[in-house]
Amino acid sequence: MGKNILIVGGGVAGLSLSIALARQGWQPRIVEANPEWGVYGVGIILQSNALRALDSLGLAERCLEAGFPYSTTRYCDHNGVLVRERTKPNLSNERFAASTGMLRPVLHQILRDEALRLGVEVRLGVKVQSLVQEPDRVHVTLDDGTASCHDLVVGSDGLRSQIRNMVFPGHPEPLYMGQSCWRFTAARPQDITCAVMYRGAKTQAGLIPLNAQKMYLLLLVAEPGNPRMARSKLRELLAERLSGYGGLIQELAQDLPPSEAIVYSPLEPMLMPPPWHSGRVVLLGDAAHATTPHTAQGASMAFEDAVVLTESLVHVDGMQNALHSFTQRRYARCRMIIENSLQIGRWQLQAWDNRPDPNEDIVGLSTRTLELLREPI
Ligand SMILES: Cc1cc2nc3c(=O)[nH]c(=O)nc-3n(C[C@H](O)[C@H](O)[C@H](O)COP(=O)(O)OP(=O)(O)OC[C@H]3O[C@@H](n4cnc5c(N)ncnc54)[C@H](O)[C@@H]3O)c2cc1C
């Protein structure tokens, strides 16, 4: 099988794939639209299935050292009074804690450094302008005028994938599910050593440790109609949304960072129907399946995608068979994550709207979802 692979998008999915392929002796190339090649500065939770996938990229130990491993979630009321505590299931190797909080820019740096160390060629500040498929190759022209020819093109260009738009007509669009997530990073008090969730009347707050010094706050809120939030007003708008909380969350609300340091994200899941390839173009990560963060699995799915696509390309005969095998191994698992994450979000929305579902079982569904991920990929 030809090994000349172009990866469009150098985020979690694209970088992981480049590393997995380079470890097999292949020489993938990345084109990345962002000339700075950075990520926004809040945190991310890596569940232990993410660590398992990172381990096969040779990066688990580095992530564990740079992050904050923990195995418990505390559930509190809006004033920080403990209601229950759950030990999170470990999904893979006992070497890894159930979860690891880490700064997104640190994770990005680890992936970037490894890709570059392995000799992956990266071009920044460019996009694909045209893409023409023949049965055995793909001709690509970039928007700087350069042209190249590849055995496979991978669209790992995120939720609003340009490659998906170009190659998969009629694909589903990301759809706002009624909630948005507010996030910022703050100094970590000594006693925030695991995830702590605070149930507000109409919102859900959480604190996640990231390293010895830092944690991040996340706040899930119903934002009907998916309004556009003015960038310069994020601080003021977040303060309003945190006003019902007491305890530590109230203290944080009174000392919010400037608007530029607050990240506001509408939650817009999307699932591509199978297959995730058309000819010699395949989608990876959020470009194929974007979930909401309720089970903290989006990046984990991207790492797993990278491992499985590499295994398929290396071990399955023929490009079409390899790409077919990739979707077959990934589709049901990614769909399960999206459906269960959405169910948790819907339960929250119903409770905030004073119509709680009598069958609501957020902790139970989160635990069952994580346990299903214990299965090998
Ligand atoms: C609020 C929120 C919280 C989350 N929390 C977690 C969590 O705790 N744990 C977890 O596992 N997941 C979490 N996720 C999900 C996770 O962030 C994503 O699933 C993950 O970033 C997907 O990686 P990706 O590489 O597919 O896409 P991205 O990270 O979006 O990377 C895409 C890359 O492609 C580039 N690009 C875009 N367009 C083009 C183009 N046309 N040409 C070239 N390059 C392009 C971008 O610049 C970027 O570098 C969260 C998501 C949200 C919204």
The ligand as an SDF file (V2000), in Angstrom:
LIG
                    3D

 53 58  0  0  0  0  0  0  0  0999 V2000
  -16.2010   22.5590   25.9340 C   0  0  0  0  0  0  0  0  0  0  0  0
  -15.4020   21.3570   25.4990 C   0  0  0  0  0  0  0  0  0  0  0  0
  -14.7040   20.6360   26.4510 C   0  0  0  0  0  0  0  0  0  0  0  0
  -14.0020   19.4810   26.0790 C   0  0  0  0  0  0  0  0  0  0  0  0
  -13.3450   18.7690   27.0320 N   0  0  0  0  0  0  0  0  0  0  0  0
  -12.7460   17.6130   26.6880 C   0  0  0  0  0  0  0  0  0  0  0  0
  -12.1010   16.8100   27.6850 C   0  0  0  0  0  0  0  0  0  0  0  0
  -12.0400   17.1770   28.8500 O   0  0  0  0  0  0  0  0  0  0  0  0
  -11.5440   15.6300   27.2920 N   0  0  0  0  0  0  0  0  0  0  0  0
  -11.5740   15.2030   25.9870 C   0  0  0  0  0  0  0  0  0  0  0  0
  -11.0670   14.0970   25.6820 O   0  0  0  0  0  0  0  0  0  0  0  0
  -12.1520   15.9600   25.0200 N   0  0  0  0  0  0  0  0  0  0  0  0
  -12.7290   17.1360   25.3350 C   0  0  0  0  0  0  0  0  0  0  0  0
  -13.2990   17.9140   24.3720 N   0  0  0  0  0  0  0  0  0  0  0  0
  -13.2460   17.4640   22.9580 C   0  0  0  0  0  0  0  0  0  0  0  0
  -11.8890   17.7150   22.3100 C   0  0  0  0  0  0  0  0  0  0  0  0
  -11.4820   19.0510   22.4990 O   0  0  0  0  0  0  0  0  0  0  0  0
  -11.9810   17.4180   20.8090 C   0  0  0  0  0  0  0  0  0  0  0  0
  -12.6560   16.1940   20.6170 O   0  0  0  0  0  0  0  0  0  0  0  0
  -10.5980   17.3370   20.1750 C   0  0  0  0  0  0  0  0  0  0  0  0
   -9.9460   18.5720   20.2570 O   0  0  0  0  0  0  0  0  0  0  0  0
  -10.7230   16.9050   18.7120 C   0  0  0  0  0  0  0  0  0  0  0  0
   -9.4600   16.9240   18.1110 O   0  0  0  0  0  0  0  0  0  0  0  0
   -9.3280   17.1430   16.5370 P   0  0  0  0  0  0  0  0  0  0  0  0
   -7.8760   17.0810   16.2550 O   0  0  0  0  0  0  0  0  0  0  0  0
  -10.2620   16.2340   15.8350 O   0  0  0  0  0  0  0  0  0  0  0  0
   -9.8850   18.6060   16.2670 O   0  0  0  0  0  0  0  0  0  0  0  0
   -9.2390   19.9890   16.7220 P   0  0  0  0  0  0  0  0  0  0  0  0
   -8.6580   19.8660   18.0750 O   0  0  0  0  0  0  0  0  0  0  0  0
  -10.3030   21.0080   16.5030 O   0  0  0  0  0  0  0  0  0  0  0  0
   -8.0410   20.2360   15.6920 O   0  0  0  0  0  0  0  0  0  0  0  0
   -8.2980   20.5520   14.3440 C   0  0  0  0  0  0  0  0  0  0  0  0
   -7.0550   21.1800   13.7620 C   0  0  0  0  0  0  0  0  0  0  0  0
   -7.2700   21.4160   12.3680 O   0  0  0  0  0  0  0  0  0  0  0  0
   -6.9160   22.7570   12.0430 C   0  0  0  0  0  0  0  0  0  0  0  0
   -7.7380   23.1730   10.9050 N   0  0  0  0  0  0  0  0  0  0  0  0
   -9.0320   23.5850   10.9330 C   0  0  0  0  0  0  0  0  0  0  0  0
   -9.4480   23.8140    9.6720 N   0  0  0  0  0  0  0  0  0  0  0  0
   -8.4100   23.5550    8.8580 C   0  0  0  0  0  0  0  0  0  0  0  0
   -8.2490   23.5830    7.4500 C   0  0  0  0  0  0  0  0  0  0  0  0
   -9.2410   23.9450    6.6180 N   0  0  0  0  0  0  0  0  0  0  0  0
   -7.0470   23.2340    6.9340 N   0  0  0  0  0  0  0  0  0  0  0  0
   -6.0210   22.8650    7.7440 C   0  0  0  0  0  0  0  0  0  0  0  0
   -6.1350   22.8160    9.0840 N   0  0  0  0  0  0  0  0  0  0  0  0
   -7.3180   23.1260    9.6340 C   0  0  0  0  0  0  0  0  0  0  0  0
   -7.1560   23.5360   13.3160 C   0  0  0  0  0  0  0  0  0  0  0  0
   -6.4070   24.7390   13.3430 O   0  0  0  0  0  0  0  0  0  0  0  0
   -6.6990   22.5270   14.3700 C   0  0  0  0  0  0  0  0  0  0  0  0
   -5.3180   22.6050   14.6020 O   0  0  0  0  0  0  0  0  0  0  0  0
  -14.0030   19.0730   24.7100 C   0  0  0  0  0  0  0  0  0  0  0  0
  -14.6880   19.8070   23.7550 C   0  0  0  0  0  0  0  0  0  0  0  0
  -15.3980   20.9500   24.1520 C   0  0  0  0  0  0  0  0  0  0  0  0
  -16.1560   21.7150   23.1030 C   0  0  0  0  0  0  0  0  0  0  0  0
  1  2  1  0
  2  3  1  0
  2 52  2  0
  3  4  2  0
  4  5  1  0
  4 50  1  0
  5  6  2  0
  6  7  1  0
  6 13  1  0
  7  8  2  0
  7  9  1  0
  9 10  1  0
 10 11  2  0
 10 12  1  0
 12 13  2  0
 13 14  1  0
 14 15  1  0
 14 50  1  0
 15 16  1  0
 16 17  1  0
 16 18  1  0
 18 19  1  0
 18 20  1  0
 20 21  1  0
 20 22  1  0
 22 23  1  0
 23 24  1  0
 24 25  2  0
 24 26  1  0
 24 27  1  0
 27 28  1  0
 28 29  2  0
 28 30  1  0
 28 31  1  0
 31 32  1  0
 32 33  1  0
 33 34  1  0
 33 48  1  0
 34 35  1  0
 35 36  1  0
 35 46  1  0
 36 37  1  0
 36 45  1  0
 37 38  2  0
 38 39  1  0
 39 40  1  0
 39 45  2  0
 40 41  1  0
 40 42  2  0
 42 43  1  0
 43 44  2  0
 44 45  1  0
 46 47  1  0
 46 48  1  0
 48 49  1  0
 50 51  2  0
 51 52  1  0
 52 53  1  0
M  END
$$$$
